[in-house]
């Protein structure tokens, strides 16, 4: 066997090793990244250079290993490690990696059928490929996360993103709430979801164009007279006083908002680290926060075709403009999807991921949990969907209403315990 054949055989073996499920249990991510970087750099530098290989002989490995090692070290310099285990477990609970059992038969139906928009092409690729004969089994019956999270403080039961909503969640036994944060004109972080105040307050003004002094005088609810938009600090203080865990969903990429969030976590120290999570659709937002304070638990939200919402072209655009923008969105989505699956979670040390409920299936949940990620679905208001997610996929969810939780949650916990005891 000549040198070229030997090197080709080694490369083929490395690829096969990296592709096998066996390697995921015995090869760390760092080792696999190093092997992949070696192969990539080697192919970039030495493609079709047989004569060069013959000249170098045994020094061939050293020539491509050195730049590959440099690339590997640079990547590690920018990587952020996961937060302390005690912070993650205190927030989400202890969760073991499940086993995937059952036959791999594709089901030609969506996972949840409560809403008509689920038939759109963006979700068929994911939800319709759910295998109805496959299940997740945990090693013990005690290791599963908290199930129910009040989305915007369960905004259908009280004014969304308000102190009343947070208190109502705590009173009804909810252990975690999620709220959105935006910046006012004078850079005060407040709990608000939309860019405009119209839907909530009836005032047609942008949140970024109104000062905190003006905003705090506006009533946001008819059922709760006197309810005002709270600041982020007020919300965090309320959650800590009630013993609630909380997810801060960041809507603004402004550095001043990032600074404010980091300062709040550092001000409350362990109290906030053990209760709070930061979340965003944007990789760079979570990266900036965790780069400044790696103790903060991070999570990302994901949905299919995220960059296609809102529409990327307007009425009157020419065919070429529409076609170009559509291609650009497709490219951005493809890159983001690949990065979410293979880069983001590892680079920024994610602890959890929030996935659109229509994109979840057993295989995706298994893959994410094998990477140590807690999985939650959003936003789930239909009781049938809640039962499916709890009993079949065994994931928690974000919901706008807690009206059905008194019957859903106990049944789900009982089913999960009995299911694991019977299967193991």
C-alpha positions as CSV (number, residue, x, y, z in Angstrom):
1,X,0.0,0.0,0.0
2,X,1.4,3.4,-1.0
3,X,1.3,6.6,1.1
4,X,-1.7,8.1,-0.7
5,X,-3.8,4.9,-0.2
6,X,-2.9,4.8,3.4
7,X,-3.8,8.4,4.1
8,X,-7.1,7.9,2.2
9,X,-7.9,4.9,4.3
10,X,-7.2,6.8,7.5
11,X,-9.4,9.6,6.4
12,X,-12.2,7.2,5.5
13,X,-11.9,5.6,8.9
14,X,-12.1,8.9,10.7
15,X,-15.2,9.9,8.8
16,X,-16.9,6.6,9.6
17,X,-15.9,6.9,13.3
18,X,-17.4,10.4,13.5
19,X,-20.6,9.3,11.8
20,X,-21.3,6.4,14.1
21,X,-23.6,6.7,17.2
22,X,-20.9,4.7,19.1
23,X,-18.5,7.6,18.8
24,X,-20.8,10.0,20.5
25,X,-20.5,8.2,23.8
26,X,-16.7,7.8,23.8
27,X,-15.3,10.7,21.8
28,X,-15.6,14.2,23.3
29,X,-16.8,17.2,21.2
30,X,-13.3,18.7,21.3
31,X,-11.7,15.5,19.9
32,X,-14.2,15.3,17.1
33,X,-13.7,19.0,16.3
34,X,-10.0,18.5,16.1
35,X,-10.4,15.5,13.8
36,X,-12.8,17.4,11.5
37,X,-10.5,20.4,11.4
38,X,-7.6,18.2,10.4
39,X,-9.6,16.7,7.6
40,X,-11.0,20.0,6.4
41,X,-7.7,21.9,6.3
42,X,-6.0,18.9,4.7
43,X,-8.5,18.8,1.9
44,X,-8.3,22.6,1.4
45,X,-4.5,22.7,1.2
46,X,-3.6,19.5,-0.5
47,X,-6.4,18.7,-2.9
48,X,-5.1,17.3,-6.1
49,X,-1.5,17.8,-5.0
50,X,-0.2,14.2,-5.4
51,X,3.2,15.3,-6.4
52,X,3.5,17.5,-3.3
53,X,2.5,14.6,-1.2
54,X,5.1,12.3,-2.7
55,X,7.8,14.9,-2.1
56,X,7.0,15.5,1.5
57,X,6.6,11.8,2.3
58,X,6.3,11.2,6.1
59,X,6.2,15.0,6.8
60,X,2.8,15.2,5.1
61,X,0.9,14.7,8.4
62,X,2.9,17.5,10.1
63,X,2.2,20.0,7.3
64,X,-1.5,19.9,7.6
65,X,-1.7,19.1,11.3
66,X,0.0,22.3,12.3
67,X,-2.5,24.7,10.7
68,X,-5.4,22.4,11.7
69,X,-4.2,22.6,15.3
70,X,-4.0,26.4,15.1
71,X,-7.5,26.5,13.8
72,X,-8.7,24.2,16.6
73,X,-7.0,26.4,19.3
74,X,-8.6,29.5,17.9
75,X,-12.1,27.9,18.0
76,X,-11.5,26.9,21.6
77,X,-10.5,30.4,22.5
78,X,-14.0,31.7,21.5
79,X,-15.9,28.8,23.0
80,X,-17.8,29.5,26.2
81,X,-18.2,26.6,28.7
82,X,-21.5,25.5,30.1
83,X,-22.5,27.1,33.5
84,X,-22.1,25.3,36.8
85,X,-24.1,22.1,37.0
86,X,-25.8,23.2,40.2
87,X,-27.3,26.3,38.5
88,X,-28.7,24.3,35.6
89,X,-30.1,21.5,37.7
90,X,-31.7,23.9,40.2
91,X,-33.5,25.7,37.3
92,X,-34.5,22.8,35.1
93,X,-34.2,19.8,37.4
94,X,-32.0,16.7,37.0
95,X,-32.4,15.1,33.7
96,X,-30.7,12.0,32.3
97,X,-30.2,11.2,28.6
98,X,-33.0,9.1,27.4
99,X,-33.0,6.0,25.2
100,X,-34.8,5.9,21.9
101,X,-36.8,2.7,21.4
102,X,-39.3,1.4,18.9
103,X,-39.4,0.9,15.1
104,X,-38.4,3.7,12.8
105,X,-41.7,4.1,10.9
106,X,-42.5,7.5,9.5
107,X,-46.0,8.9,10.3
108,X,-47.5,11.1,7.7
109,X,-49.4,13.3,10.1
110,X,-48.4,16.4,12.0
111,X,-47.7,16.0,15.7
112,X,-50.4,18.4,16.7
113,X,-53.5,19.4,14.7
114,X,-55.1,22.1,16.8
115,X,-54.2,25.0,14.4
116,X,-54.5,25.3,10.7
117,X,-51.1,27.0,10.1
118,X,-49.4,23.7,10.9
119,X,-50.0,22.5,7.3
120,X,-47.6,25.0,6.0
121,X,-44.6,23.6,4.1
122,X,-42.1,25.0,6.7
123,X,-43.4,22.5,9.3
124,X,-44.2,19.5,7.2
125,X,-40.5,18.7,7.0
126,X,-40.2,18.3,10.8
127,X,-43.6,17.5,12.4
128,X,-44.8,15.1,9.7
129,X,-41.8,12.9,10.0
130,X,-42.6,12.0,13.6
131,X,-42.4,8.2,14.2
132,X,-45.5,7.1,16.1
133,X,-43.9,3.8,17.1
134,X,-40.8,5.3,18.8
135,X,-40.6,6.5,22.4
136,X,-38.1,8.0,24.8
137,X,-37.3,6.1,28.0
138,X,-35.3,7.5,30.9
139,X,-32.9,5.5,33.0
140,X,-34.9,6.2,36.2
141,X,-38.4,7.5,36.9
142,X,-37.2,10.6,38.8
143,X,-35.1,12.4,36.3
144,X,-37.3,14.7,34.3
145,X,-37.5,18.5,34.2
146,X,-40.2,20.9,35.2
147,X,-43.0,20.8,32.7
148,X,-45.1,24.0,32.6
149,X,-43.8,27.5,32.0
150,X,-46.0,30.5,32.0
151,X,-45.5,32.2,28.6
152,X,-45.4,36.0,29.2
153,X,-46.6,35.1,32.6
154,X,-49.5,33.1,31.2
155,X,-50.9,36.1,29.4
156,X,-54.4,34.8,28.8
157,X,-55.1,34.6,32.5
158,X,-53.7,38.1,33.4
159,X,-52.1,41.0,31.5
160,X,-49.1,39.6,29.7
161,X,-45.6,40.5,30.9
162,X,-47.0,42.1,34.1
163,X,-46.4,41.7,37.8
164,X,-50.0,40.5,38.2
165,X,-49.3,37.7,35.7
166,X,-46.2,36.6,37.5
167,X,-48.0,36.5,40.9
168,X,-50.9,34.6,39.4
169,X,-48.6,32.0,38.0
170,X,-47.0,31.5,41.4
171,X,-50.5,31.3,43.1
172,X,-51.5,28.5,40.6
173,X,-48.4,26.4,41.3
174,X,-46.4,27.3,38.2
175,X,-42.7,26.9,38.9
176,X,-41.3,29.0,36.0
177,X,-42.4,32.0,34.0
178,X,-41.1,33.6,30.8
179,X,-41.2,37.3,30.0
180,X,-40.0,39.5,27.2
181,X,-37.6,42.5,27.7
182,X,-37.3,45.6,25.5
183,X,-35.6,49.0,25.9
184,X,-37.4,52.4,26.2
185,X,-36.2,55.6,24.7
186,X,-34.1,56.4,27.7
187,X,-32.7,52.8,27.8
188,X,-34.7,51.4,30.7
189,X,-35.3,47.6,30.3
190,X,-39.0,46.9,30.7
191,X,-41.3,43.8,30.2
192,X,-42.9,44.2,26.8
193,X,-43.1,42.0,23.7
194,X,-44.2,44.1,20.7
195,X,-42.3,46.9,19.0
196,X,-45.5,49.0,19.3
197,X,-47.7,49.7,22.3
198,X,-51.0,49.6,20.2
199,X,-52.0,46.0,20.8
200,X,-51.6,46.1,24.6
201,X,-52.3,49.7,25.5
202,X,-54.2,51.2,22.6
203,X,-51.5,53.8,22.2
204,X,-49.9,53.9,18.7
205,X,-46.3,54.5,19.7
206,X,-43.1,52.5,19.4
207,X,-41.6,51.2,22.7
208,X,-38.2,52.6,21.6
209,X,-39.7,56.1,21.1
210,X,-41.3,56.5,24.5
211,X,-39.5,57.3,27.8
212,X,-39.9,55.3,31.0
213,X,-41.5,58.4,32.6
214,X,-44.3,58.3,30.0
215,X,-44.6,54.5,29.8
216,X,-45.2,54.0,33.5
217,X,-48.3,56.2,33.4
218,X,-50.1,54.0,30.8
219,X,-52.6,51.4,32.0
220,X,-52.2,48.1,30.2
221,X,-55.3,46.3,31.4
222,X,-59.1,46.8,31.8
223,X,-59.5,43.8,34.1
224,X,-56.6,44.8,36.4
225,X,-57.0,48.6,36.9
226,X,-53.8,50.4,37.6
227,X,-51.6,47.7,36.0
228,X,-48.5,49.2,34.5
229,X,-45.6,48.0,32.4
230,X,-42.9,46.8,34.9
231,X,-39.2,47.2,34.7
232,X,-36.9,44.2,34.4
233,X,-35.6,44.7,37.9
234,X,-39.1,44.7,39.4
235,X,-39.9,41.5,37.6
236,X,-36.7,39.8,38.8
237,X,-37.3,40.9,42.4
238,X,-40.8,39.6,42.2
239,X,-39.7,36.2,40.9
240,X,-37.0,35.8,43.5
241,X,-39.4,36.8,46.3
242,X,-41.9,34.2,45.1
243,X,-39.3,31.5,44.5
244,X,-40.1,31.4,40.8
245,X,-37.6,30.5,38.1
246,X,-37.7,32.8,35.1
247,X,-36.7,33.0,31.5
248,X,-35.7,36.4,30.1
249,X,-36.5,36.5,26.4
250,X,-34.4,39.3,24.8
251,X,-36.1,41.1,21.9
252,X,-33.5,43.9,21.5
253,X,-29.9,43.4,20.4
254,X,-28.8,46.7,22.0
255,X,-25.6,46.5,24.0
256,X,-27.2,48.6,26.8
257,X,-29.9,46.0,27.3
258,X,-27.2,43.3,27.4
259,X,-25.3,45.3,30.0
260,X,-28.4,45.8,32.1
261,X,-29.2,42.0,32.1
262,X,-25.7,41.1,33.1
263,X,-25.6,43.7,35.8
264,X,-28.9,42.3,37.3
265,X,-27.5,38.8,37.5
266,X,-24.3,39.9,39.0
267,X,-26.1,42.1,41.6
268,X,-28.2,39.2,42.9
269,X,-25.4,36.7,42.4
270,X,-26.3,33.1,43.2
271,X,-30.0,34.0,43.7
272,X,-30.3,35.0,40.1
273,X,-27.9,32.3,38.7
274,X,-30.0,29.6,40.3
275,X,-33.3,31.0,39.1
276,X,-32.8,32.9,35.9
277,X,-32.2,32.0,32.2
278,X,-31.5,34.2,29.2
279,X,-33.1,33.3,25.9
280,X,-33.1,34.8,22.4
281,X,-33.5,33.8,18.7
282,X,-30.2,35.5,18.1
283,X,-26.9,33.6,18.6
284,X,-24.8,36.8,19.1
285,X,-27.1,38.1,22.0
286,X,-26.6,34.9,24.1
287,X,-22.9,34.8,23.2
288,X,-22.3,38.4,24.3
289,X,-24.1,37.8,27.6
290,X,-22.4,34.5,28.4
291,X,-19.0,35.9,27.3
292,X,-19.4,38.5,30.0
293,X,-20.7,36.2,32.7
294,X,-20.4,32.4,32.0
295,X,-22.4,31.6,35.1
296,X,-25.6,32.8,33.4
297,X,-27.6,29.9,32.1
298,X,-28.3,30.3,28.4
299,X,-30.9,29.0,26.0
300,X,-32.0,29.7,22.5
301,X,-35.4,29.7,20.7
302,X,-35.8,28.1,17.3
303,X,-38.5,27.8,14.7
304,X,-38.5,26.7,11.0
305,X,-38.1,29.5,8.5
306,X,-37.4,32.1,11.2
307,X,-35.8,34.6,8.7
308,X,-38.9,34.4,6.5
309,X,-41.0,36.1,9.2
310,X,-42.1,38.8,8.5
311,X,-42.3,38.6,4.6
312,X,-39.0,39.6,3.1
313,X,-40.5,41.3,0.0
314,X,-43.2,43.9,-0.5
315,X,-45.9,44.4,-3.0
316,X,-44.5,46.0,-6.2
317,X,-41.1,44.4,-6.0
318,X,-39.9,43.1,-9.3
319,X,-39.6,39.4,-10.0
320,X,-35.8,39.5,-9.7
321,X,-35.9,41.3,-6.4
322,X,-38.4,38.8,-5.0
323,X,-36.4,35.9,-6.3
324,X,-33.1,37.2,-4.9
325,X,-34.5,37.9,-1.5
326,X,-36.2,34.5,-1.4
327,X,-32.8,32.8,-2.2
328,X,-31.1,34.9,0.5
329,X,-33.7,33.9,3.1
330,X,-33.3,30.3,2.1
331,X,-29.6,30.5,2.5
332,X,-29.8,32.3,5.8
333,X,-32.2,29.7,7.1
334,X,-30.1,26.8,6.0
335,X,-27.0,28.2,7.6
336,X,-28.8,29.0,10.8
337,X,-30.4,25.5,10.9
338,X,-27.0,23.8,10.5
339,X,-25.4,26.1,13.0
340,X,-28.1,25.5,15.5
341,X,-27.7,21.7,15.2
342,X,-23.9,21.6,15.1
343,X,-22.3,24.8,16.4
344,X,-24.4,27.1,18.5
345,X,-25.2,24.8,21.4
346,X,-21.5,23.9,21.8
347,X,-19.9,27.3,21.1
348,X,-22.0,29.3,23.6
349,X,-22.6,26.5,26.2
350,X,-26.4,26.2,25.9
351,X,-28.3,24.5,28.6
352,X,-31.7,24.4,27.0
353,X,-33.5,25.1,23.7
354,X,-37.0,26.3,23.1
355,X,-38.4,24.7,19.9
356,X,-41.7,25.6,18.1
357,X,-44.2,22.9,19.0
358,X,-45.0,22.0,15.4
359,X,-41.3,21.2,14.7
360,X,-40.8,18.7,17.5
361,X,-40.7,15.0,17.0
362,X,-39.3,12.0,18.9
363,X,-36.0,11.9,17.0
364,X,-35.3,15.6,17.4
365,X,-36.0,15.5,21.1
366,X,-33.7,12.5,21.4
367,X,-30.9,14.2,19.5
368,X,-31.1,17.4,21.5
369,X,-31.2,15.6,24.8
370,X,-28.2,13.5,23.9
371,X,-26.3,16.8,23.7
372,X,-27.3,17.6,27.3
373,X,-30.0,20.2,26.3
374,X,-33.3,20.5,28.0
375,X,-36.1,20.8,25.5
376,X,-39.2,22.9,25.8
377,X,-42.0,23.5,23.3
378,X,-43.7,26.9,22.6
379,X,-46.4,28.1,22.6
380,X,-48.9,25.3,23.7
381,X,-52.5,26.2,24.6
382,X,-54.4,23.2,23.3
383,X,-55.0,20.5,26.0
384,X,-54.5,17.7,23.4
385,X,-51.1,19.2,22.4
386,X,-50.1,19.4,26.0
387,X,-50.9,15.7,26.6
388,X,-49.0,14.7,23.5
389,X,-45.9,16.7,24.4
390,X,-45.9,15.5,28.0
391,X,-46.8,11.8,27.4
392,X,-45.3,11.1,24.0
393,X,-42.3,13.4,23.7
394,X,-41.8,14.0,27.4
395,X,-40.9,17.6,27.1
396,X,-42.0,20.7,29.0
397,X,-43.8,23.6,27.3
398,X,-44.6,27.3,27.5
399,X,-48.3,28.1,27.7
400,X,-50.5,31.2,27.7
401,X,-53.0,29.7,30.0
402,X,-52.9,27.5,33.1
403,X,-56.6,26.7,33.1
404,X,-56.1,23.0,32.2
405,X,-52.9,22.4,34.1
406,X,-54.7,21.0,37.2
407,X,-55.7,17.9,35.1
408,X,-52.8,17.8,32.6
409,X,-49.8,17.9,34.9
410,X,-50.7,15.2,37.5
411,X,-51.7,12.7,34.7
412,X,-48.5,13.4,32.8
413,X,-46.3,12.9,35.9
414,X,-48.0,9.6,36.8
415,X,-47.8,8.3,33.2
416,X,-44.1,9.2,33.0
417,X,-43.2,7.5,36.3
418,X,-45.2,4.3,35.5
419,X,-43.9,4.2,31.9
420,X,-40.2,4.4,33.0
421,X,-40.7,1.8,35.7
422,X,-42.3,-0.6,33.3
423,X,-39.8,-0.3,30.5
424,X,-36.5,-0.3,32.5
